[in-house]
Amino acid sequence: MPNGGILTALYAFHSHDISRGILALAFLLVVFSCLSSFQIYSMPAFDSFEAGYTSRTNRPCSIWVRSGFRVFFGFVSFFIGVALPFLSSLAGLLGGLTLPVTFAYPCFMSCF
């Protein structure tokens, strides 16, 4: 597989026998998957932001505050991804460290 991931390999090896529309659809589905999974996997961070806000102000979060938290967290995540481009080479290590936390976090949430 060439350096750059599965989409680069798909384009490199199958660009001559698959239509450009199918290749574009594959790329769009990956973008849609990344955008939708970001909301799911960042939900603990959103919950932490909202819990901190409600404990400090003693009132519930409005839709504008929630949207602001999500935009802020998205900006910080994007900044880290752009500022630290070598993180893709550490993906295996980071995934191995966060996988147990992903499975254990709901158990901790139900206990407290």
C-alpha positions as a Python dict, from the first residue, in 0.01 Angstrom:
ca = {
    (1, 'M'): (0, 0, 0),
    (2, 'P'): (146, 337, -91),
    (3, 'N'): (215, 590, 179),
    (4, 'G'): (-101, 786, 250),
    (5, 'G'): (-362, 534, 355),
    (6, 'I'): (-634, 325, 200),
    (7, 'L'): (-789, 604, -7),
    (8, 'T'): (-454, 678, -171),
    (9, 'A'): (-417, 308, -246),
    (10, 'L'): (-770, 294, -387),
    (11, 'Y'): (-696, 582, -618),
    (12, 'A'): (-351, 454, -717),
    (13, 'F'): (-455, 97, -799),
    (14, 'H'): (-812, 138, -922),
    (15, 'S'): (-827, 479, -1087),
    (16, 'H'): (-813, 321, -1433),
    (17, 'D'): (-1090, 62, -1385),
    (18, 'I'): (-1338, 246, -1156),
    (19, 'S'): (-1532, 550, -1265),
    (20, 'R'): (-1443, 885, -1113),
    (21, 'G'): (-1793, 910, -966),
    (22, 'I'): (-1743, 594, -761),
    (23, 'L'): (-1404, 717, -641),
    (24, 'A'): (-1557, 1052, -546),
    (25, 'L'): (-1837, 871, -363),
    (26, 'A'): (-1579, 669, -165),
    (27, 'F'): (-1399, 986, -63),
    (28, 'L'): (-1726, 1159, 33),
    (29, 'L'): (-1835, 861, 242),
    (30, 'V'): (-1507, 874, 432),
    (31, 'V'): (-1555, 1247, 497),
    (32, 'F'): (-1913, 1185, 614),
    (33, 'S'): (-1797, 903, 841),
    (34, 'C'): (-1527, 1120, 997),
    (35, 'L'): (-1765, 1409, 1057),
    (36, 'S'): (-2032, 1191, 1214),
    (37, 'S'): (-1792, 988, 1428),
    (38, 'F'): (-1633, 1308, 1561),
    (39, 'Q'): (-1964, 1399, 1725),
    (40, 'I'): (-1995, 1053, 1881),
    (41, 'Y'): (-1641, 1012, 2011),
    (42, 'S'): (-1614, 1368, 2141),
    (43, 'M'): (-1936, 1341, 2342),
    (44, 'P'): (-1749, 1284, 2674),
    (45, 'A'): (-1563, 1611, 2619),
    (46, 'F'): (-1890, 1792, 2543),
    (47, 'D'): (-2044, 1643, 2858),
    (48, 'S'): (-1748, 1761, 3064),
    (49, 'F'): (-1775, 2115, 2923),
    (50, 'E'): (-2149, 2127, 2996),
    (51, 'A'): (-2107, 1985, 3347),
    (52, 'G'): (-1844, 2246, 3426),
    (53, 'Y'): (-2064, 2524, 3289),
    (54, 'T'): (-2374, 2414, 3478),
    (55, 'S'): (-2182, 2372, 3804),
    (56, 'R'): (-2031, 2721, 3777),
    (57, 'T'): (-2341, 2909, 3667),
    (58, 'N'): (-2614, 2697, 3831),
    (59, 'R'): (-2829, 2705, 3516),
    (60, 'P'): (-2867, 2476, 3217),
    (61, 'C'): (-2673, 2524, 2893),
    (62, 'S'): (-2852, 2704, 2616),
    (63, 'I'): (-2826, 2588, 2256),
    (64, 'W'): (-2581, 2872, 2186),
    (65, 'V'): (-2348, 2767, 2468),
    (66, 'R'): (-2355, 2405, 2353),
    (67, 'S'): (-2282, 2512, 1996),
    (68, 'G'): (-1998, 2731, 2119),
    (69, 'F'): (-1846, 2439, 2311),
    (70, 'R'): (-1864, 2218, 2004),
    (71, 'V'): (-1711, 2479, 1775),
    (72, 'F'): (-1436, 2549, 2029),
    (73, 'F'): (-1357, 2179, 2072),
    (74, 'G'): (-1361, 2128, 1695),
    (75, 'F'): (-1122, 2420, 1651),
    (76, 'V'): (-884, 2286, 1916),
    (77, 'S'): (-892, 1939, 1759),
    (78, 'F'): (-830, 2083, 1413),
    (79, 'F'): (-544, 2297, 1545),
    (80, 'I'): (-379, 1996, 1708),
    (81, 'G'): (-420, 1794, 1387),
    (82, 'V'): (-261, 2069, 1177),
    (83, 'A'): (8, 2174, 1425),
    (84, 'L'): (120, 1815, 1493),
    (85, 'P'): (124, 1644, 1152),
    (86, 'F'): (319, 1344, 1281),
    (87, 'L'): (18, 1218, 1480),
    (88, 'S'): (-87, 992, 1192),
    (89, 'S'): (228, 787, 1245),
    (90, 'L'): (134, 750, 1612),
    (91, 'A'): (-223, 640, 1534),
    (92, 'G'): (-159, 278, 1632),
    (93, 'L'): (-14, 376, 1967),
    (94, 'L'): (-288, 630, 2040),
    (95, 'G'): (-558, 384, 1936),
    (96, 'G'): (-409, 114, 2158),
    (97, 'L'): (-408, 352, 2452),
    (98, 'T'): (-758, 487, 2401),
    (99, 'L'): (-938, 164, 2312),
    (100, 'P'): (-953, 39, 2673),
    (101, 'V'): (-1072, 382, 2784),
    (102, 'T'): (-1344, 376, 2518),
    (103, 'F'): (-1476, 47, 2651),
    (104, 'A'): (-1432, 133, 3019),
    (105, 'Y'): (-1567, 490, 3018),
    (106, 'P'): (-1938, 396, 3002),
    (107, 'C'): (-1887, 168, 3303),
    (108, 'F'): (-1738, 457, 3499),
    (109, 'M'): (-2025, 686, 3395),
    (110, 'S'): (-2285, 444, 3526),
    (111, 'C'): (-2108, 412, 3864),
    (112, 'F'): (-2101, 783, 3946),
}
